[in-house]
């Protein structure tokens, strides 16, 4: 099992350059389960809330609020701890 950290998740969600494409190819090539932690979800949620709090207009808030739909929270589940060596670097 490979566990992606928040930076990897953000890169997969928003990245459009060679770095994001390289990560996508690498993940497509492996034959292991890929997971993210609830901490990544929490960190992204805090970022979205901070951005919405700073927004001066509804027009600035809407794209951020819509981006919350990019994470499927129904697939979050509790699992046994992941071994330390399973982290994708």
Secondary structure as UniProt FT lines:
FT   STRAND          2..4
FT   HELIX           6..14
FT   HELIX           18..29
FT   STRAND          34..36
FT   HELIX           38..54
FT   HELIX           58..67
FT   HELIX           68..70
FT   HELIX           73..75
FT   HELIX           84..86
//
